[in-house]
Amino acid sequence: MDNPIHDQIVLRAYRFWEERGRPWGTPHIDWLRAERELAGGDSEITLSTVAREVGSVVGRVIAILNDIDRG
């Protein structure tokens, strides 16, 4: 089942990633920018938005690693 909105986000995020020089480990930046742009919002990603997203991911990874270490 195709999801045209998802497909548009994928294509736009990929374009942003290529424009940024294809950096490793930062797909969330391009994905958020693509979502925001397609929603008609500001296409600029603020530092606080990125920090919040990265922080939540890091927190989840730490929790998982802590659980693995315990078990």
C-alpha positions as CSV (number, residue, x, y, z in Angstrom):
1,M,0.0,0.0,0.0
2,D,1.5,3.3,-1.1
3,N,1.6,6.4,1.1
4,P,2.1,9.4,-1.2
5,I,2.8,11.7,1.7
6,H,5.5,9.4,3.1
7,D,7.0,9.0,-0.4
8,Q,7.1,12.8,-0.7
9,I,8.9,13.1,2.6
10,V,11.4,10.4,1.7
11,L,12.2,12.1,-1.6
12,R,12.5,15.6,-0.1
13,A,14.5,14.4,2.9
14,Y,16.9,12.6,0.5
15,R,17.3,15.8,-1.5
16,F,18.1,17.8,1.7
17,W,20.6,15.1,2.8
18,E,22.4,15.3,-0.6
19,E,22.5,19.1,-0.5
20,R,24.1,18.9,3.0
21,G,26.9,16.7,1.5
22,R,25.5,13.3,2.6
23,P,26.6,13.4,6.2
24,W,26.5,10.2,8.3
25,G,24.2,9.8,11.3
26,T,21.9,12.8,10.9
27,P,18.8,11.6,9.0
28,H,16.4,13.2,11.5
29,I,17.4,16.7,10.5
30,D,16.4,16.1,6.9
31,W,13.3,14.2,7.7
32,L,12.0,16.9,10.1
33,R,12.8,19.6,7.6
34,A,10.9,17.7,4.8
35,E,7.9,17.1,7.0
36,R,7.8,20.7,8.0
37,E,8.1,22.0,4.5
38,L,5.4,19.6,3.1
39,A,3.1,20.7,6.0
40,G,3.5,24.3,4.8
41,G,5.5,25.4,7.8
42,D,8.8,27.0,8.1
43,S,11.5,24.9,6.4
44,E,14.2,25.9,8.9
45,I,14.9,23.5,11.7
46,T,15.7,25.2,14.9
47,L,18.6,24.0,17.1
48,S,16.2,23.4,19.9
49,T,14.1,21.1,17.8
50,V,17.1,19.1,16.7
51,A,18.5,18.9,20.3
52,R,15.1,17.7,21.6
53,E,14.9,15.0,18.9
54,V,18.5,13.9,19.4
55,G,18.2,14.0,23.1
56,S,15.2,11.7,23.1
57,V,17.0,9.2,20.9
58,V,20.1,9.3,23.1
59,G,18.0,8.8,26.1
60,R,16.3,5.7,24.6
61,V,19.7,4.3,23.6
62,I,21.1,4.8,27.1
63,A,18.1,3.1,28.6
64,I,18.4,0.1,26.3
65,L,22.1,-0.2,27.0
66,N,21.4,0.0,30.7
67,D,18.8,-2.8,30.4
68,I,21.2,-4.9,28.5
69,D,24.0,-4.4,31.0
70,R,21.7,-5.4,33.8
71,G,20.3,-8.5,32.1
